[in-house]
Amino acid sequence: MQRLKLAIATAIFALGATGGAVAAECGTDRKIDIAEMNWPSAAALAHIHAKILEEGYGCEVELVAGDSVPTSASMLSKGRPAIAPELWIGTVQDQWKKGLEEGAVKDAGLAISDGAVEGWWIPTYVAEQNPDLKRVEDLPAHAELFKDPDEPDQGRFYSCPPGWGCEIANAALFEAYELEDSFNLFSPGSGGNLDASIVRAFEREEPIVFYYWGPTAIMGKYDMVQLEMPEHDPEVWACNVDAACEAKGKSAFPTPPVTVGTAAWLSEEAPVVFDYLSNVALNNVQISKMLNWGAENKAGAEETAENFLKTEEDVWTQWVPADVAEKVKAAL
């Protein structure tokens, strides 16, 4: 019997040494609550992590409603929820930095490896047909290509809906690039209207120049090219997003870090979970692809997450040991 125990122990050690590490248990008896944020990418990520932690690591998991500001505030003051799977640091920068310094919270790693993206875009087919249209400065020479149907001697730039923060930024850039003489700054009225205008142009292969952001389903579905702007300048941008500031300037949109935020206790009580979360970054293309499937199939966050786990095994199985991956696949 002693020889049998020794043989089993040796085999387990050898398996771990060769990379097929045996999965550690969850590490905590405490329920791990995950914030299901109220936008599609964050909601899908919450369900992905919940499935892997529950089925692969044996954790007790609960999804709770969340949003960047209230979720981070609760994590800082109460240590709950345990995980914010897609925390846009730019919206809570000062508070989160203080929480990191005081040891109340931790960043496990990036949620979006190449950061969130905002900018001005044209379809790839427009860029290929107009190789001299690369920068925002090139737009006036191509205004006729983007005719405003209400004012044909002007081009039309599709901006943000009223009330969005990017509305002020786009107006500032429009002024800084002196586009008023050649383009109209068009407000689509709502996010749905902006999406519909973009989809209609792409489906008909018509020219369009527009503001957009990612990761989103539309960026995952359509090929588009970002118009070049000067490198992001924080001082210029601070003025551009301040309606009262008059010295508008040329600057690219910021690329805010988007992290996996955690309550500090998680790394102490469940280090295996914290280590898992440090490996889960996806890039804009991967997230946009996931969201596009959800949009086309009218799927909710849970179904979108399940489809990702079934169709993107090459991606998520790199986050976990082989035996954890097998448990998750079996549960699916």
C-alpha positions, 0 to 999 in steps of 0.5 A: 500500500505504501508503494502504491501511495508513493507511486501515485504521489510521484505520478502527480508530481511528474504531471505537474512538472511537465506542464499538465498541472493539477487544478488547485481548489478554489481556495476559499469557502467565501462566495465569490460575487462577480459584477455583471456590468450593464454593457454587453462585453462586461456582462458576457465576460462576467458569465464566462468567468463565472462558468470557469470558476464554478465548473473548473475550480469548484468555486461558489459564484454569484453574479450581481448587477454592477456599473463602473462607479457604484461597483468600484465604490462598493469594492473599495468600501465593502470588499464586494463584489469580489470581481469587476471583470471589465473595469474602465479605470478612467471613470474612477481613476482617483478613487481606484488609485487611492484604493490600490495604495491603501490595499483595499483593491487589486488589479489582477490584470488587463481585461482588454489587452489593447485597451478600449478604442475611440476614434473617427472611422471610414469603411475599409472599402472607402480607404482602399478606393481613396488611398490619400485619405488617411488623416483627419486633415485629409477630410476637407479634400474628400467632403464630396465623397461624404455628401450630406443629403440635407446639404449636398455641398457639405460633407456629413460627419456622424457624431455622438448622440446628445448627452454622451461625453464624446459629443463634446470631444467630437465638437472640439475636434471638429473645431480644431480641424476647422471642418465647419467649411466643408462638413456638417457635424451631424447628431444621430439622435441616439446610439441606435440611430448611429448604429443604424446609419453605420450598418446601412452604409456598410451594407450598401457599400456607401461612403460614411465617416463617423465616430465609434468606439470599441470593443463593440459588435459593429467593430467585430462585424465590419472592416473599418479604418481609423483616421489618423490623429496626433498622439493623445495629449492629456492637456489638450484633451482636458480642454477638448472635453471641457465645454467652457475651455476655448483653446481646442486642439488636435489630439487622439482620443485616450486609450483608457486601461480596462482592467480586471479589478478585484477586492484585495481579499481575493488574492489572499484567500483564493490566490489560484482565482487571482492568478486565473484572472491575471491571464484572461485578457482579450483584445478588441478583435476577440471581444468584438467578434464575441459581441457580433455573434450575440447581436446577430443571434439576439443572444443574452450575456449568458448565451453569448458567453456559452457560445464563446466557451464552445467556439473559442477553446483555443483562446480560453483554454490557455488561461487555465490548467488542462484539467480545469479546461476539461471540467469546463468543457464537460459542463458545457 
